[in-house]
Amino acid sequence: MDGEAILSSCDGYTVFRYGDYNIRFVAPYSLEKYISVKEWDAGYIVVMTKYRHNSEPEEEYIDLIPILENLYIDKDKFLQPIKKVRVCYD
């Protein structure tokens, strides 16, 4: 692993991929896509998004820590090696 995680969305879900993990959780209802990651802070992501109800990109915030805790994933062990997050749609 190179320390880089991938953020995207698909079929109403946000997708966060790192290593062998492919974590999916419900995205905002009007999300069209994530555009870019502005900041990664050990589980907290500031991301630019495109929503159907707004022609301009909007800044959005994702906190992965409660999601990881709900999935019983050791947040410290999981997040420590991640140095960067980027948006990628395959």
Backbone as CSV, one residue per row, in Angstrom:
resi,resn,N_x,N_y,N_z,CA_x,CA_y,CA_z,C_x,C_y,C_z
1,MET,0.841,-1.187,0.000,0.000,0.000,0.000,0.881,1.244,0.000
2,ASP,0.455,2.239,-0.731,1.266,3.443,-0.890,0.806,4.611,-0.033
3,GLY,-0.114,4.392,0.880,-0.585,5.474,1.739,-1.654,6.345,1.113
4,GLU,-2.193,5.924,-0.030,-3.211,6.717,-0.712,-4.543,5.970,-0.730
5,ALA,-5.591,6.647,-0.277,-6.943,6.096,-0.306,-7.730,6.764,-1.425
6,ILE,-8.807,6.102,-1.834,-9.632,6.578,-2.943,-11.045,6.868,-2.440
7,LEU,-11.576,8.021,-2.833,-12.941,8.422,-2.506,-13.735,8.545,-3.795
8,SER,-14.941,7.998,-3.800,-15.827,8.132,-4.957,-17.261,7.951,-4.477
9,SER,-18.178,7.895,-5.413,-19.577,7.619,-5.086,-20.162,6.754,-6.186
10,CYS,-21.186,5.964,-5.797,-21.823,5.068,-6.765,-23.197,4.668,-6.232
11,ASP,-24.213,4.862,-7.047,-25.569,4.400,-6.731,-26.063,4.859,-5.356
12,GLY,-25.822,6.123,-5.016,-26.319,6.668,-3.763,-25.432,6.420,-2.548
13,TYR,-24.259,5.877,-2.779,-23.326,5.596,-1.688,-22.000,6.314,-1.899
14,THR,-21.382,6.698,-0.795,-20.002,7.144,-0.807,-19.148,5.895,-0.673
15,VAL,-18.053,5.852,-1.415,-17.159,4.701,-1.377,-15.772,5.194,-0.977
16,PHE,-15.209,4.579,0.070,-13.861,4.904,0.546,-13.062,3.618,0.468
17,ARG,-12.022,3.616,-0.369,-11.217,2.415,-0.581,-9.793,2.628,-0.096
18,TYR,-9.327,1.661,0.662,-7.920,1.662,1.069,-7.507,0.228,1.363
19,GLY,-6.418,-0.197,0.754,-5.952,-1.571,0.949,-7.025,-2.556,0.539
20,ASP,-7.321,-3.484,1.434,-8.342,-4.503,1.170,-9.741,-4.042,1.560
21,TYR,-9.867,-2.813,2.034,-11.147,-2.293,2.487,-11.853,-1.510,1.387
22,ASN,-13.153,-1.756,1.277,-14.026,-1.030,0.359,-15.257,-0.643,1.178
23,ILE,-15.198,0.515,1.815,-16.228,0.937,2.762,-17.257,1.788,2.033
24,ARG,-18.519,1.381,2.150,-19.619,2.102,1.501,-20.578,2.593,2.574
25,PHE,-21.032,3.849,2.414,-22.035,4.386,3.317,-22.903,5.363,2.542
26,VAL,-24.090,5.604,3.040,-25.085,6.416,2.327,-24.548,7.824,2.083
27,ALA,-24.673,8.270,0.843,-24.247,9.619,0.442,-25.442,10.569,0.538
28,PRO,-25.195,11.870,0.574,-26.306,12.823,0.521,-27.182,12.550,-0.708
29,TYR,-28.489,12.721,-0.557,-29.445,12.316,-1.599,-29.218,12.981,-2.958
30,SER,-28.708,14.206,-2.975,-28.573,14.912,-4.254,-27.125,14.965,-4.763
31,LEU,-26.257,14.168,-4.171,-24.859,14.145,-4.605,-24.748,13.619,-6.034
32,GLU,-24.101,14.374,-6.892,-23.786,13.885,-8.237,-22.430,13.218,-8.239
33,LYS,-21.430,13.924,-7.643,-20.088,13.339,-7.587,-19.197,14.152,-6.660
34,TYR,-18.128,13.501,-6.230,-17.064,14.216,-5.520,-16.117,14.756,-6.576
35,ILE,-15.623,15.962,-6.370,-14.754,16.609,-7.349,-13.292,16.515,-6.945
36,SER,-12.987,16.916,-5.718,-11.598,16.892,-5.261,-11.549,16.892,-3.740
37,VAL,-10.435,16.390,-3.203,-10.202,16.409,-1.768,-9.348,17.632,-1.460
38,LYS,-9.860,18.484,-0.590,-9.130,19.688,-0.194,-8.206,19.410,0.989
39,GLU,-8.653,18.512,1.890,-7.864,18.259,3.092,-8.163,16.865,3.628
40,TRP,-7.113,16.207,4.096,-7.229,14.922,4.778,-6.599,15.098,6.148
41,ASP,-7.364,14.816,7.194,-6.854,14.976,8.552,-7.231,13.747,9.381
42,ALA,-6.534,12.649,9.136,-6.649,11.416,9.922,-8.094,11.008,10.200
43,GLY,-8.886,10.913,9.172,-10.263,10.463,9.307,-11.288,11.523,8.972
44,TYR,-10.858,12.744,8.873,-11.744,13.852,8.543,-11.367,14.357,7.158
45,ILE,-12.347,14.409,6.263,-12.083,14.787,4.870,-12.875,16.042,4.534
46,VAL,-12.191,17.015,3.954,-12.851,18.189,3.376,-12.807,17.961,1.874
47,VAL,-13.974,17.937,1.246,-14.064,17.554,-0.159,-14.979,18.522,-0.904
48,MET,-14.640,18.794,-2.149,-15.517,19.580,-3.018,-16.456,18.605,-3.722
49,THR,-17.733,18.983,-3.733,-18.760,18.115,-4.288,-19.608,18.845,-5.319
50,LYS,-20.299,18.067,-6.112,-21.278,18.595,-7.062,-22.621,17.979,-6.711
51,TYR,-23.590,18.856,-6.403,-24.945,18.429,-6.064,-25.906,18.821,-7.188
52,ARG,-26.970,18.052,-7.339,-27.973,18.337,-8.377,-28.652,19.686,-8.173
53,HIS,-28.839,20.095,-6.948,-29.590,21.322,-6.665,-28.755,22.601,-6.771
54,ASN,-27.467,22.485,-7.088,-26.598,23.661,-7.153,-25.664,23.532,-8.357
55,SER,-25.601,24.567,-9.165,-24.726,24.520,-10.339,-23.257,24.722,-9.970
56,GLU,-23.003,25.254,-8.785,-21.626,25.495,-8.326,-21.182,24.385,-7.372
57,PRO,-19.895,24.033,-7.384,-19.375,23.052,-6.417,-19.529,23.569,-4.988
58,GLU,-19.704,22.641,-4.062,-19.856,22.978,-2.647,-18.821,22.224,-1.826
59,GLU,-18.380,22.853,-0.740,-17.476,22.197,0.192,-18.307,21.312,1.120
60,GLU,-17.838,20.090,1.337,-18.541,19.135,2.181,-17.528,18.497,3.123
61,TYR,-18.039,17.904,4.196,-17.173,17.314,5.217,-17.605,15.879,5.487
62,ILE,-16.628,14.988,5.566,-16.893,13.581,5.863,-16.043,13.204,7.066
63,ASP,-16.688,12.659,8.089,-15.981,12.172,9.264,-16.052,10.650,9.247
64,LEU,-14.921,10.004,8.960,-14.885,8.547,8.861,-14.866,7.855,10.216
65,ILE,-14.467,8.532,11.262,-14.271,7.870,12.554,-15.531,7.173,13.059
66,PRO,-16.688,7.833,13.112,-17.874,7.096,13.584,-18.270,5.942,12.659
67,ILE,-18.003,6.075,11.382,-18.302,4.994,10.437,-17.417,3.794,10.729
68,LEU,-16.123,4.027,10.925,-15.199,2.940,11.249,-15.580,2.282,12.574
69,GLU,-15.933,3.088,13.561,-16.329,2.541,14.862,-17.578,1.677,14.740
70,ASN,-18.556,2.106,13.933,-19.773,1.305,13.733,-19.496,-0.009,13.024
71,LEU,-18.406,-0.046,12.252,-18.014,-1.267,11.544,-17.020,-2.107,12.339
72,TYR,-16.729,-1.677,13.565,-15.766,-2.358,14.442,-14.381,-2.474,13.810
73,ILE,-13.992,-1.422,13.100,-12.646,-1.337,12.524,-11.812,-0.481,13.459
74,ASP,-10.640,-0.961,13.822,-9.729,-0.198,14.692,-9.322,1.070,13.947
75,LYS,-9.895,2.205,14.349,-9.688,3.460,13.613,-8.230,3.875,13.594
76,ASP,-7.529,3.724,14.703,-6.129,4.143,14.754,-5.262,3.310,13.812
77,LYS,-5.449,2.015,13.839,-4.676,1.115,12.973,-5.014,1.344,11.492
78,PHE,-6.294,1.557,11.207,-6.729,1.755,9.825,-6.263,3.096,9.258
79,LEU,-6.422,4.176,10.033,-6.152,5.522,9.520,-4.675,5.895,9.505
80,GLN,-3.876,5.346,10.397,-2.474,5.752,10.550,-1.667,5.704,9.250
81,PRO,-1.771,4.656,8.438,-0.938,4.623,7.222,-1.446,5.491,6.070
82,ILE,-2.661,6.014,6.163,-3.225,6.805,5.061,-2.653,8.213,5.119
83,LYS,-1.921,8.577,4.091,-1.288,9.898,4.022,-2.016,10.854,3.088
84,LYS,-2.817,10.296,2.184,-3.472,11.113,1.162,-4.757,10.427,0.727
85,VAL,-5.749,11.237,0.367,-6.994,10.732,-0.212,-7.240,11.494,-1.507
86,ARG,-7.598,10.775,-2.546,-7.907,11.431,-3.808,-9.228,10.897,-4.347
87,VAL,-9.868,11.700,-5.156,-11.112,11.308,-5.812,-10.747,10.574,-7.095
88,CYS,-11.386,9.437,-7.295,-11.157,8.672,-8.519,-12.416,7.899,-8.867
89,TYR,-12.869,8.068,-10.096,-13.984,7.290,-10.624,-13.414,6.409,-11.726
90,ASP,-13.457,5.108,-11.486,-12.882,4.143,-12.470,-13.711,4.051,-13.706
